[in-house]
Amino acid sequence: PYRKTITGLVYPINLSKQTNLSAIDLLYSNNANKLSSKNPNVNMVFSHQLSKIVLNIKSLSPKLDLSGLAVKITNMGTTASFSLIDGTLSEPLSKGDIFLRVNATGTFAEAILLPTPDLKDKKLIFMAGNTWFTYDLSASSTITSFVKSTKYTYSITLNPEVESAKAEGSIEDWTEGAKDEATIGQDPYDGKGSRE
């Protein structure tokens, strides 16, 4: 994404807000080499420098209203820096929860995330009114990390009748990454606090 000012050729990344994915989808090209007046044409080839996840969501219960569904991923890197000199991405400068962009019917969610070598201590939390579901991302045997330029697709089935989760997955492209499928049981609700 275009930035008017850059300090020290370091591009700052902030993924805490996912409302406009094209505004945070970092693309980089470094193939404009060996140019001269005799060879002036530049065919820049850009590649995604971050990861993307997509959730296809359904409910096993007609009583569970997914409109207004909120989904967050916990313990993810929220900020980092990217060197325009050599195309390197820093380690996360801060971590926190990231709310995914969810469609109006609650059947589709997506986010752009920092690549991460493992998914330990990272969870997807689904909030439909006072009904909550949790999926531990480290439970997947097919998606074990988020790699740059790669899109990962999860097929999630929410089941308010049970308190368990099951996962399956495969890989898809930005470059195609892994996909995962999960049926998630409802979390116990203690009646305290707000949805946020």
C-alpha positions as CSV (number, residue, x, y, z in Angstrom):
1,P,0.0,0.0,0.0
2,Y,1.2,3.5,-0.8
3,R,2.6,5.6,1.9
4,K,3.6,9.2,1.3
5,T,6.5,9.3,3.7
6,I,8.9,6.5,4.6
7,T,11.6,6.9,7.2
8,G,14.9,5.1,6.6
9,L,13.3,3.0,3.8
10,V,11.4,1.0,6.5
11,Y,7.8,0.4,5.9
12,P,5.7,0.2,9.1
13,I,3.1,-2.6,9.3
14,N,0.0,-2.4,11.5
15,L,-2.5,-5.2,11.2
16,S,-4.7,-4.4,14.2
17,K,-7.5,-3.1,12.0
18,Q,-8.8,-5.5,9.2
19,T,-11.6,-3.4,7.8
20,N,-9.8,-2.7,4.5
21,L,-7.6,-5.6,3.6
22,S,-6.1,-4.0,0.5
23,A,-4.8,-1.1,2.7
24,I,-2.7,-3.6,4.7
25,D,-1.8,-6.2,2.0
26,L,1.9,-5.5,1.7
27,L,3.3,-6.2,-1.8
28,Y,7.0,-6.0,-2.7
29,S,8.9,-6.1,-6.0
30,N,12.7,-6.0,-6.4
31,N,13.1,-7.1,-10.1
32,A,13.7,-3.7,-11.6
33,N,17.4,-4.4,-12.2
34,K,19.9,-3.6,-15.0
35,L,17.9,-0.7,-16.5
36,S,19.3,1.9,-18.8
37,S,18.2,4.2,-21.6
38,K,18.7,1.2,-23.9
39,N,16.6,-1.1,-21.6
40,P,14.1,1.3,-20.0
41,N,11.0,-1.0,-19.7
42,V,10.1,-2.2,-16.3
43,N,7.8,-5.1,-15.7
44,M,7.6,-5.1,-12.0
45,V,6.6,-8.4,-10.4
46,F,5.0,-8.0,-7.0
47,S,4.5,-10.7,-4.3
48,H,2.5,-10.7,-1.1
49,Q,4.8,-10.4,2.0
50,L,2.2,-11.4,4.6
51,S,-0.1,-14.3,5.1
52,K,-3.9,-14.6,4.7
53,I,-6.5,-16.7,6.4
54,V,-10.0,-17.3,5.1
55,L,-12.8,-19.0,7.2
56,N,-15.9,-20.6,5.6
57,I,-18.3,-20.8,8.5
58,K,-21.6,-22.8,9.1
59,S,-23.7,-23.8,12.0
60,L,-25.2,-27.2,12.8
61,S,-28.0,-25.5,14.7
62,P,-30.7,-23.3,13.0
63,K,-31.1,-21.6,16.4
64,L,-27.6,-20.2,16.2
65,D,-27.8,-16.8,14.5
66,L,-24.5,-16.1,12.8
67,S,-25.4,-12.6,11.6
68,G,-23.4,-10.2,13.8
69,L,-20.8,-13.0,14.4
70,A,-17.4,-11.7,15.6
71,V,-14.2,-13.7,15.1
72,K,-10.8,-13.0,16.6
73,I,-7.4,-14.6,16.5
74,T,-5.4,-14.4,19.7
75,N,-1.8,-13.8,20.4
76,M,-0.8,-12.7,16.9
77,G,1.8,-10.2,15.9
78,T,0.0,-6.9,15.2
79,T,2.9,-4.6,14.2
80,A,6.2,-5.1,12.5
81,S,8.5,-3.4,10.1
82,F,9.6,-4.2,6.5
83,S,12.9,-3.2,5.0
84,L,12.4,-1.8,1.4
85,I,16.2,-2.1,1.0
86,D,16.4,-5.9,1.2
87,G,12.8,-7.1,1.6
88,T,13.1,-8.4,5.1
89,L,10.3,-8.5,7.6
90,S,11.1,-7.9,11.3
91,E,9.9,-10.1,14.1
92,P,6.6,-8.8,15.6
93,L,7.0,-5.5,17.4
94,S,3.8,-6.1,19.4
95,K,1.3,-8.9,19.8
96,G,-2.4,-9.0,20.6
97,D,-5.8,-10.1,19.4
98,I,-6.9,-9.4,15.8
99,F,-10.6,-9.2,14.8
100,L,-11.2,-10.7,11.4
101,R,-13.3,-9.1,8.8
102,V,-16.7,-11.0,8.8
103,N,-19.5,-10.8,6.2
104,A,-23.0,-9.7,7.3
105,T,-24.3,-13.3,7.4
106,G,-21.4,-14.6,9.5
107,T,-20.5,-17.3,7.0
108,F,-17.2,-15.9,5.8
109,A,-14.3,-14.2,7.6
110,E,-10.8,-13.2,6.5
111,A,-7.6,-11.5,7.7
112,I,-4.1,-10.6,6.6
113,L,-1.6,-11.7,9.3
114,L,2.1,-11.6,9.9
115,P,3.8,-14.9,8.9
116,T,4.5,-17.1,12.0
117,P,6.6,-20.3,12.2
118,D,4.2,-22.0,14.6
119,L,0.6,-21.6,15.8
120,K,1.2,-22.5,19.5
121,D,-0.9,-20.4,21.9
122,K,-3.0,-19.0,19.0
123,K,-6.8,-19.5,18.9
124,L,-9.8,-18.6,16.9
125,I,-12.6,-17.3,19.0
126,F,-16.1,-17.1,17.5
127,M,-18.7,-14.9,19.3
128,A,-22.3,-15.2,18.3
129,G,-24.2,-13.2,20.9
130,N,-23.7,-15.0,24.3
131,T,-22.5,-18.2,22.6
132,W,-18.8,-18.5,22.2
133,F,-16.7,-21.1,20.4
134,T,-12.9,-21.6,20.6
135,Y,-10.6,-23.4,18.1
136,D,-7.0,-23.9,19.1
137,L,-5.0,-23.4,15.8
138,S,-2.2,-25.7,17.0
139,A,-4.8,-28.6,16.9
140,S,-4.5,-28.7,13.1
141,S,-2.2,-31.3,11.6
142,T,-2.4,-29.7,8.1
143,I,-1.9,-26.0,9.0
144,T,1.1,-25.7,11.3
145,S,2.4,-22.3,10.4
146,F,1.6,-19.2,8.4
147,V,4.1,-18.6,5.5
148,K,4.3,-15.3,3.5
149,S,2.5,-15.1,0.2
150,T,0.2,-18.0,1.3
151,K,-3.6,-18.1,1.9
152,Y,-4.9,-20.6,4.4
153,T,-8.5,-21.7,4.3
154,Y,-10.4,-23.1,7.3
155,S,-13.9,-24.7,7.0
156,I,-15.5,-24.2,10.4
157,T,-18.7,-25.8,11.6
158,L,-20.0,-24.4,14.8
159,N,-22.0,-27.0,16.9
160,P,-23.7,-25.5,20.0
161,E,-24.8,-29.0,21.1
162,V,-21.3,-30.3,22.0
163,E,-18.1,-29.0,23.7
164,S,-15.5,-30.4,21.4
165,A,-13.6,-29.5,18.2
166,K,-12.5,-31.5,15.2
167,A,-10.2,-30.2,12.4
168,E,-9.2,-31.1,8.9
169,G,-7.2,-28.9,6.5
170,S,-5.5,-28.3,3.1
171,I,-3.4,-25.6,1.4
172,E,-4.6,-22.8,-1.0
173,D,-3.0,-20.0,-3.1
174,W,-2.3,-16.5,-2.9
175,T,0.2,-19.1,-3.3
176,E,-2.1,-21.8,-2.1
177,G,-1.7,-22.6,1.6
178,A,-3.2,-25.2,3.9
179,K,-7.0,-25.7,4.4
180,D,-8.5,-26.9,7.6
181,E,-11.9,-28.1,8.7
182,A,-13.2,-27.9,12.2
183,T,-16.4,-28.6,14.1
184,I,-16.4,-26.7,17.3
185,G,-18.5,-27.1,20.4
186,Q,-19.8,-24.2,22.4
187,D,-17.7,-22.8,25.2
188,P,-19.3,-22.6,28.6
189,Y,-20.7,-19.1,29.2
190,D,-20.4,-17.7,32.7
191,G,-22.8,-14.8,32.1
192,K,-20.2,-12.3,33.2
193,G,-18.8,-9.4,31.1
194,S,-19.7,-8.2,27.6
195,R,-19.1,-9.8,24.3
196,E,-16.1,-7.6,23.8
